[in-house]
Amino acid sequence: MESCIFCRIVAGEIPSAKVYEDEEILIFKDINPIAKVHLLCVPKEHYKTVAELNSAREDVLARAFSKIGSLAPSLRLEHGFRLVMNQGESAGQTVPHLHIHILGGEPLGWE
């Protein structure tokens, strides 16, 4: 989608502080962090929410979660982290491209 900021980041049209990239996902630093470590993990294929997943697409989320877990120590998240997926405007999703917030690097409160 041409107007999707995350699609433009994936395409390299908008610069990002990349942390990890493979053929299916991109992990980069959030430009407005709310924790000491605040990263975004986005599937390279565009879809807005988990409601758009089908059996062919659902594996990308499993691989993303697995990759986040394996990268945790190198991302300074060895003591724990939080994963957040806002789904839809009422839940606070501001970019209409499925993404996972990875938060940590410090004790996190529950707000």
N, C-alpha and C positions, 0 to 999 in steps of 0.2 A: 504494500500500500504506500503510495507516494507521499501521503501526508503524515504517515505514522513516524514519529520521532525515533522509536526503537528500530523500525525497519531501516531508517536512514542511517542510524548508528551501525547496524549490522552491515549495511552496504558500504560503510566507510565514508559516507557523505558528511557526517558530523563526527568530529573527533571524540574519543572517549579514552578513559584510563583503563585499558583492558587488563584484566587479571588472568583470564583463561579464555581460550577459544578452540573449538573443534568444528567439525562439519555441521553439527546440529545446534549447539548452544554458544552463547557469548556471556561471560561474566565480566562486569566492569564496575568501577566505583560510582556511587550515586553522587550527583553534583550538589545535592542538598542533604548531607548526612544527618541522621538523627541519633547515631551511635558512633562510638569510636571507629568501629568497622561497619560500614554500610555499603553493601554491594548489591547489584541487581543481576539476576540470572535470567536471560531471555532466550526462548527458543528462536532460532533464526527464521523459521516459518511463521508467518503471521496468523494468529488467531486471537480473538479478543479475550475469551474466558474459557474455563474448563468445560463449559457447556458446548463449546464448538469442537471438543476433542472427539475423535472416533477411534476405533480399534487400531487403525494405522498410525494415528498420532499420539496415542496415550503413552507409548514407550518412551517418547522423548522426555516426559516428565520423570519417569522412573530413572532414566539415565542422568537427568539433571540432578535429582536428589542424591543419587549415588556419587556423582562427581563432586557435589558440594561437600558430602561427607568425607571423601578421600582428600580433598584439598584443605579441609578445616585446619589442620596443624600449620600448613604453610601460609594460611591467611590470618594467623594469630587468633584462631577460634578454638584452640585446643581445650579451653575450659568451658566451652558451651556456646551456643548461638541460638538465635530465633529465626525461623522462616515465616514470612508473612506473604500471603497472596490475597490481595483485595480483588473481589470479583464484582464488577459493576459500580456505577456511580454512587449508589446508596451505601456501598461498603468502603468508599474512599478511593476507588480506582480512578486515577487521573490520566493515565495513558492507556488507550484501548488496545493494548497488546499484552497478552499473558506474560506475567513476569513474577519472579520470586524475589522478595527483599530478603537479604541475608544480613542479620544484625548481630553484633557482638563486640568482643574486644574489651568489655567492661561489664560489671554487674548491671543487669537490665531490670527495671521495675515493671510492674504490670499496671498499665494505664487504661 
